[in-house]
């Protein structure tokens, strides 16, 4: 059974991870389209390890918001790829400013002490 502290930490950590993963996915897609497996591998290279289910839930959520567009590519086998939409680019630009502000406050970004 979880106590209040454990519940709070679990909920807040999940929210932080979800926001970070979403931001990183949008940032990766700025450079061009990618299939889900490659997005997950890139996140792992950065030190993040979302479960496959969690990552695809995030991609579905970003798609539902109109920030990314999913489409199928027929290679050796069908693969779902994702690209950033125009709205996704606009949102990413604003999020970058937010992230810089957060990093400054935390002392790890531009102008941090």
Residue pairs with C-beta under 8 A, 6 or more apart in sequence:
2 10
17 48
17 50
18 58
20 48
21 43
21 48
21 50
21 54
21 55
21 58
22 58
22 61
22 62
23 92
23 95
23 99
24 43
24 46
24 48
25 39
25 43
25 58
25 59
25 62
25 68
25 82
26 62
26 67
26 68
26 84
26 88
26 91
26 92
26 95
27 92
28 34
28 39
28 42
29 39
29 68
29 82
29 83
29 84
29 88
30 84
30 89
30 92
32 83
33 81
33 82
33 83
34 42
34 81
34 82
35 73
35 79
35 80
35 81
35 82
36 55
36 56
36 59
36 79
36 80
36 81
36 82
37 79
39 55
39 59
39 82
40 50
40 52
40 55
43 49
43 50
43 55
50 58
59 68
59 70
59 82
62 68
62 82
62 88
63 69
63 70
63 82
66 85
66 87
66 88
67 84
67 85
67 87
67 88
67 91
67 92
68 82
68 83
68 84
68 85
68 88
69 82
69 83
69 84
69 85
70 80
70 81
70 82
71 80
71 81
71 82
71 83
72 78
72 79
72 80
72 81
73 79
73 80
73 81
84 92
99 109
100 109
100 110
102 109
103 109
103 110
103 112
104 110
104 111
104 112
106 112
107 113
